[in-house]
Amino acid sequence: MPVPVTRHPPLVSRHLRFATTVFRSCNLHLATPATLTLHRLHCYTERKTKRKRKAMVEVGTRIKVAIADNQPLYRKGIRSTLTQLPDVEICGEFSSDEELRANLANLQPDVLLLDTDLSSNHSTETARAVKQQMPTVSVVLMTPNPNDDELFDAIRSRASGYLKRDVSLDELVSTIRKAAAGQHPINETLLAQPQAAKHVLEKFQDLSWGKGVESFVSPLTPRETEILSYMAQGYFNKQIAVKLSISEQTIKNHITSILRKLDANARTEAVITALKRGLITLSK
């Protein structure tokens, strides 16, 4: 069955209405309404696949958290705060990018809190490298100065979260728990910032129109490519089934195959991967 559209609080609803206006004024023909695309691409990333899905933390199991930050006092503050929680343990700390890359695999954390200023190279590249080496680790980027370009890079690096360094304790703990459970709270960040969402979607459109697209032979069948294109436009499974005159179960089977072939955990990641590789495009 299709995932129902969530009823948003008044403030979020205003954000979404504003995003719709912005998308239309910029001729971003993603879907009608445009916020449906935003909702589908960046909200429903908790969908499981039969082949690969990060296992949720079992009841009674403590979440192993590693901290990578070049400021000792900040690490100490995070450590002293998180160690008071009954379901969290600090399994390691790193003060440099080199130290992190050399030792992280030995710790096998569930969540990595990664400072964006950890090294001279941008830490989204470090996040990407961590995800390639250890796909089951959920990376939460901690930044002193959030910005749209960095948010875009964080999404491309497959980070699970993107937080300001002075985030509240409640939000930090909530993000850690969601990330450990295989969720992507970074999507909540995106939905709450329509201007940032507009910027991110425009940059992914640039990829789909050939700017920086990786050369890649498509592993998808023509039918799978067609379905993925509808997914990128924000269509629900039932709507795609009507468009193609096939059953909704057949659509679900195709989507499972798409996720497997693109090595994606969820619809969002599949669409982003396909855009980046030039497998699909969005109408300009």
C-alpha positions in Angstrom: 0.0 0.0 0.0 1.2 3.5 -0.7 2.8 5.4 2.2 0.2 8.0 3.4 1.1 11.7 3.3 1.8 12.8 6.8 -0.3 15.6 8.4 2.2 18.3 9.3 2.1 20.8 12.1 1.1 24.3 11.0 4.7 25.6 10.9 5.9 22.7 8.8 2.8 23.0 6.5 3.7 26.7 5.9 7.2 25.6 5.0 5.9 23.1 2.5 3.5 25.6 1.0 6.4 28.0 0.7 8.5 25.4 -1.0 5.8 24.7 -3.5 5.7 28.4 -4.4 9.5 28.5 -4.8 9.7 25.4 -6.9 7.0 26.6 -9.3 8.5 30.1 -9.6 11.9 28.6 -10.5 10.3 26.2 -13.1 11.5 23.1 -11.2 9.0 20.7 -12.8 9.5 17.9 -10.3 5.9 16.9 -9.4 2.5 18.4 -8.7 2.7 19.5 -6.0 6.4 19.9 -5.8 6.5 19.2 -2.1 5.4 15.6 -2.9 8.7 15.1 -4.6 10.5 16.6 -1.6 8.5 14.4 0.7 9.1 11.2 -1.3 12.8 11.9 -2.0 13.9 13.0 1.4 11.4 11.7 4.0 10.7 8.0 3.4 14.2 6.6 3.8 13.4 4.0 6.4 12.1 1.5 3.8 13.7 -1.9 4.2 15.0 -4.1 1.4 15.2 -7.9 1.4 18.9 -8.0 0.6 20.5 -5.2 2.6 19.3 -3.1 5.5 21.2 -1.9 8.5 19.8 -3.9 11.4 18.0 -1.9 14.0 19.5 -1.8 17.5 18.0 -4.6 19.5 16.1 -3.8 22.7 18.5 -3.8 25.6 21.5 -3.3 23.4 23.7 -0.2 24.0 24.4 2.1 21.0 28.2 2.3 20.3 29.1 5.9 19.5 32.5 7.1 18.3 33.4 10.8 18.4 35.8 12.4 15.8 36.6 16.0 16.7 39.8 18.0 16.9 38.8 19.9 20.1 39.4 17.9 23.3 37.0 20.0 25.4 34.2 19.4 22.9 34.8 15.7 22.9 34.9 15.6 26.6 31.6 17.5 26.8 29.9 15.1 24.4 31.4 12.1 26.2 30.3 13.1 29.6 26.8 13.8 28.4 26.3 10.6 26.4 27.8 8.3 29.0 24.9 9.3 31.4 22.4 7.6 29.0 21.6 4.0 29.7 21.4 3.0 26.0 24.6 4.7 24.8 28.3 3.9 25.2 31.3 5.8 23.8 33.5 3.2 22.1 36.2 5.6 20.9 37.5 9.1 20.2 39.6 10.5 17.4 41.3 13.9 17.1 42.4 13.7 13.4 41.2 12.4 10.1 44.3 10.1 9.9 43.6 8.6 13.4 40.0 8.0 12.5 40.7 6.2 9.2 43.3 4.0 10.8 41.3 2.9 13.8 37.6 3.1 13.2 37.3 -0.4 11.7 38.6 -1.9 14.9 35.8 -0.3 17.0 32.8 -1.1 14.8 30.6 1.7 16.1 26.9 2.1 15.4 27.1 5.8 15.0 30.0 8.2 14.2 29.8 11.8 15.3 32.1 13.5 12.7 33.2 17.1 13.0 33.2 18.8 9.6 36.4 20.7 10.5 38.2 17.5 11.5 40.8 17.9 8.7 42.0 20.3 6.0 40.0 18.1 3.5 36.3 18.4 3.8 34.8 15.9 6.2 32.1 14.9 3.8 34.8 13.1 1.9 35.8 11.4 5.1 32.1 10.4 5.6 32.0 9.0 2.1 35.2 7.0 2.8 33.8 5.7 6.1 30.5 4.6 4.4 32.5 2.8 1.7 34.6 1.0 4.2 31.9 0.3 6.8 28.4 0.6 5.2 26.7 -0.2 8.5 28.1 2.8 10.4 25.7 5.7 10.6 27.6 9.0 10.2 26.2 12.2 11.8 28.1 15.3 10.6 28.5 18.1 13.3 29.1 21.5 11.8 29.8 24.9 13.4 28.2 26.8 10.4 25.5 24.9 8.6 25.0 25.9 4.9 23.2 24.5 1.9 26.3 23.4 -0.1 27.5 21.4 2.9 24.1 19.9 3.4 24.1 18.8 -0.3 27.5 17.2 0.2 26.4 15.5 3.4 23.5 13.9 1.5 25.7 12.8 -1.3 28.1 11.3 1.2 25.2 9.2 2.6 25.4 10.8 6.1 22.5 9.9 8.3 22.4 13.2 10.1 23.6 16.8 9.8 23.6 18.9 13.0 24.9 22.2 14.3 27.7 21.7 16.9 25.7 23.6 19.6 22.6 21.4 19.0 20.4 20.7 22.0 20.9 17.6 24.0 17.5 16.3 23.2 18.0 16.7 19.4 21.5 15.1 19.6 20.2 12.1 21.5 17.2 11.7 19.2 19.4 11.9 16.1 21.8 9.3 17.5 19.0 6.9 18.3 17.3 7.3 15.0 20.6 6.9 13.1 21.5 3.8 15.1 18.1 2.4 14.1 18.9 2.8 10.4 16.8 6.0 9.9 18.0 9.2 8.2 17.2 12.2 10.4 19.0 14.4 7.9 15.7 14.4 5.9 14.0 16.2 8.8 16.7 18.9 8.5 15.9 19.2 4.8 12.1 19.3 5.2 12.4 22.1 7.9 14.4 24.3 5.5 12.5 24.9 2.2 15.2 27.2 0.8 17.9 24.6 1.5 15.7 21.9 0.0 15.3 24.0 -3.1 19.0 24.4 -3.4 19.7 20.7 -2.9 17.2 19.7 -5.5 18.6 22.2 -8.0 22.1 20.7 -7.5 20.8 17.2 -8.0 19.0 18.5 -11.1 22.4 19.8 -12.3 23.7 16.3 -12.0 20.8 14.9 -13.9 21.3 17.4 -16.8 24.9 16.2 -17.2 27.0 18.4 -14.9 29.4 16.1 -13.2 27.5 12.9 -13.9 29.6 9.8 -13.6 29.9 7.6 -16.7 28.0 4.4 -15.9 26.4 1.6 -17.9 22.9 1.2 -16.6 22.2 -2.1 -14.8 18.4 -1.3 -15.0 15.9 -2.7 -17.4 13.9 -0.1 -19.4 10.9 -0.8 -17.2 12.9 -0.3 -14.0 14.3 3.0 -15.4 10.8 4.1 -16.2 9.6 3.3 -12.7 12.6 5.0 -11.2 11.9 8.2 -13.2 8.4 8.2 -11.7 9.8 7.8 -8.2 12.1 10.8 -8.8 9.0 12.8 -9.6 7.4 11.9 -6.3 4.8 9.4 -7.5 3.5 6.7 -5.0 3.5 3.1 -6.0 -0.2 3.0 -6.6 0.1 6.1 -8.9 2.9 4.5 -10.9 0.9 1.3 -11.2 -2.0 3.3 -12.8 0.4 5.1 -15.1 1.9 1.9 -16.4 -1.3 -0.2 -16.2 0.3 -2.9 -14.1 -0.3 -4.1 -10.5 1.0 -2.4 -7.4 2.7 -5.6 -6.3 4.6 -5.6 -9.6 5.7 -2.1 -9.0 7.0 -3.2 -5.5 8.9 -6.1 -7.1 10.5 -3.7 -9.6 11.5 -1.3 -6.8 13.1 -4.1 -4.8 15.1 -5.0 -7.9 16.1 -1.4 -8.4 17.3 -1.0 -4.8 19.3 -4.2 -5.1 20.9 -3.3 -8.4 21.9 0.2 -7.2 23.0 -1.1 -3.8 20.6 1.4 -2.2 18.9 1.2 1.2 15.9 3.3 0.2 14.1 5.2 -2.5 15.9 8.4 -1.8 19.3 6.8 -2.2 18.3 5.0 -5.4 17.1 8.2 -7.0 20.2 10.2 -6.0 22.5 7.4 -7.2 20.6 7.2 -10.5 20.8 11.0 -11.0 24.5 11.1 -10.2 25.2 8.2 -12.6 23.0 9.7 -15.3 20.6 6.8 -15.4 17.6 9.1 -15.2 17.0 12.8 -15.8 14.5 15.3 -14.5 12.6 17.4 -17.1 14.0 20.9 -17.4 
